[in-house]
């Protein structure tokens, strides 16, 4: 299964390279940076998977120009801190931004999990439908009606718009807009 995930990751990198321009602009990465960031993301995810403290499935990892963002919902401060340690230990990581939210161990009922899944799907669908957002750059997680947005976007307007779109979905109690602005 790890081989299949790695193969899929490599395939995505190839597609990204084919679609991207070879020269970097203020908010675009060069082909080499995309590959480097993809490698860093894969190394951080591998470290999280191999660690007994962290639950890698709960943690989203995004990388832009060596800056790693950790997002999602974890069970303890210890797990949050350990995720930061592991990411910082990866060679090539310039900075770690830990936007993990700590909550009680997941005691959600099946109905709550279904509701959260439905909210996540609806937020993603609205982001895709809204021409002002680059939905593919935005991770969406929901826990107990609280939506977390993470990833890297081009500017404050893109961040604000994504937050507004998420808030417009029925059932959303709150939005943690942890989107990062790409460094120039």
C-alpha positions as CSV (number, residue, x, y, z in Angstrom):
1,X,0.0,0.0,0.0
2,X,2.9,2.4,0.8
3,X,4.3,1.7,-2.7
4,X,0.9,2.6,-4.3
5,X,0.8,5.8,-2.3
6,X,4.4,6.7,-3.3
7,X,3.6,5.9,-7.0
8,X,0.5,8.1,-6.8
9,X,2.5,10.9,-5.2
10,X,5.1,10.7,-8.0
11,X,2.3,10.7,-10.6
12,X,0.9,13.9,-9.1
13,X,4.4,15.5,-9.1
14,X,4.8,14.7,-12.8
15,X,1.3,16.2,-13.6
16,X,2.2,19.3,-11.6
17,X,5.4,19.7,-13.5
18,X,3.7,19.2,-16.8
19,X,1.1,21.8,-16.0
20,X,3.4,24.3,-14.3
21,X,5.6,26.9,-16.0
22,X,9.3,26.3,-15.7
23,X,10.0,29.8,-14.3
24,X,8.9,30.9,-10.9
25,X,6.8,34.0,-10.2
26,X,6.0,35.7,-6.9
27,X,3.5,33.0,-5.8
28,X,4.4,30.2,-8.1
29,X,7.1,27.6,-7.5
30,X,9.6,26.6,-10.1
31,X,9.6,22.9,-11.2
32,X,12.5,22.2,-8.9
33,X,10.7,23.7,-5.9
34,X,7.6,21.7,-6.6
35,X,9.6,18.5,-6.5
36,X,11.6,19.6,-3.5
37,X,8.4,20.5,-1.6
38,X,6.7,17.2,-2.6
39,X,9.7,15.3,-1.3
40,X,9.7,17.2,2.0
41,X,5.9,16.5,2.3
42,X,6.5,12.8,1.7
43,X,9.3,12.7,4.2
44,X,7.3,14.4,6.9
45,X,4.3,12.1,6.3
46,X,6.6,9.1,6.5
47,X,8.0,10.3,9.8
48,X,4.5,10.8,11.2
49,X,3.4,7.3,10.0
50,X,6.4,5.6,11.6
51,X,6.1,7.4,15.0
52,X,4.0,5.7,17.7
53,X,2.8,8.9,19.2
54,X,1.3,10.6,16.1
55,X,-1.7,9.5,14.2
56,X,-0.7,10.4,10.7
57,X,-4.2,10.0,9.3
58,X,-5.3,12.9,11.4
59,X,-2.6,15.2,10.2
60,X,-2.6,17.1,6.9
61,X,0.9,18.1,5.6
62,X,1.4,20.9,3.1
63,X,4.8,22.3,2.0
64,X,5.6,25.5,0.1
65,X,9.2,26.6,-0.5
66,X,10.4,24.6,2.5
67,X,7.7,25.8,4.9
68,X,5.7,22.9,6.3
69,X,2.2,23.4,7.5
70,X,0.6,20.8,9.8
71,X,-3.2,20.9,10.1
72,X,-6.0,18.8,11.3
73,X,-7.4,17.6,14.7
74,X,-5.3,15.6,17.1
75,X,-6.0,14.0,20.5
76,X,-3.3,15.6,22.7
77,X,-0.8,18.4,23.2
78,X,1.9,15.7,23.2
79,X,0.8,14.5,19.7
80,X,0.8,18.1,18.5
81,X,4.3,18.8,19.9
82,X,5.7,15.5,18.6
83,X,4.4,16.2,15.1
84,X,6.3,19.5,15.1
85,X,9.5,17.8,16.3
86,X,9.3,15.2,13.6
87,X,8.7,17.8,10.8
88,X,11.6,20.0,12.0
89,X,13.9,16.9,12.0
90,X,13.4,16.4,8.3
91,X,16.4,17.7,6.4
92,X,15.4,20.6,4.1
93,X,12.5,21.9,6.2
94,X,13.0,25.6,6.7
95,X,10.1,26.3,9.0
96,X,7.1,24.4,10.6
97,X,3.8,26.1,11.1
98,X,1.7,23.9,13.4
99,X,-2.0,24.6,13.0
100,X,-3.1,21.3,14.6
101,X,-6.1,21.6,16.8
102,X,-6.2,19.6,20.1
103,X,-9.4,18.0,21.1
104,X,-10.6,15.3,23.4
105,X,-10.1,11.7,22.1
106,X,-12.6,11.2,19.3
107,X,-15.8,10.2,21.1
108,X,-18.0,11.3,18.2
109,X,-21.1,9.2,17.4
110,X,-21.5,7.7,14.0
111,X,-24.1,10.4,13.2
112,X,-21.7,13.2,14.1
113,X,-19.0,11.6,12.0
114,X,-21.4,11.4,9.0
115,X,-22.5,15.0,9.6
116,X,-18.9,16.2,9.7
117,X,-18.1,14.3,6.5
118,X,-21.1,15.8,4.8
119,X,-20.1,19.3,5.9
120,X,-16.5,18.7,4.6
121,X,-17.9,17.5,1.3
122,X,-20.2,20.5,1.0
123,X,-17.5,23.0,1.8
124,X,-15.1,21.4,-0.8
125,X,-17.9,21.4,-3.4
126,X,-18.7,25.1,-2.8
127,X,-14.9,26.0,-2.9
128,X,-14.7,24.2,-6.3
129,X,-17.8,25.9,-7.6
130,X,-16.6,29.4,-6.6
131,X,-14.3,30.8,-9.3
132,X,-12.6,33.1,-6.7
133,X,-11.0,30.2,-4.9
134,X,-8.3,27.8,-5.9
135,X,-10.0,24.8,-4.2
136,X,-7.1,22.4,-5.0
137,X,-4.8,24.4,-2.7
138,X,-7.2,24.2,0.2
139,X,-7.5,21.3,2.7
140,X,-10.8,21.0,4.6
141,X,-11.3,19.1,7.8
142,X,-14.4,19.1,10.0
143,X,-14.8,18.0,13.7
144,X,-18.0,18.6,15.6
145,X,-19.1,21.2,13.1
146,X,-15.9,23.2,13.2
147,X,-14.3,23.5,9.8
148,X,-10.5,23.9,9.5
149,X,-9.1,25.3,6.3
150,X,-5.4,24.8,5.7
151,X,-2.9,25.0,2.9
152,X,-1.2,27.8,1.0
153,X,-3.0,30.5,-1.0
154,X,-1.8,33.4,-3.0
155,X,-3.2,36.4,-1.1
156,X,-5.4,37.7,1.8
157,X,-8.4,37.9,-0.6
158,X,-8.2,34.2,-1.4
159,X,-8.0,33.4,2.3
160,X,-10.9,35.6,3.2
161,X,-13.1,34.3,0.4
162,X,-12.4,30.6,1.3
163,X,-13.5,31.4,4.9
164,X,-16.7,33.1,3.7
165,X,-17.5,30.1,1.5
166,X,-17.0,27.7,4.4
167,X,-19.2,29.8,6.7
168,X,-22.0,29.7,4.2
169,X,-22.5,25.9,4.5
170,X,-25.4,24.8,6.6
171,X,-24.3,23.1,9.8
172,X,-21.0,24.8,10.1
173,X,-20.6,26.0,13.7
174,X,-17.3,27.8,13.3
175,X,-14.4,28.1,10.8
176,X,-10.7,28.0,11.8
177,X,-9.1,29.7,8.7
178,X,-5.5,28.5,9.0
179,X,-4.7,29.2,5.3
180,X,-1.2,30.6,4.9
181,X,-0.3,33.3,2.4
182,X,2.5,32.2,0.0
183,X,5.7,34.0,0.7
184,X,6.9,36.3,-2.1
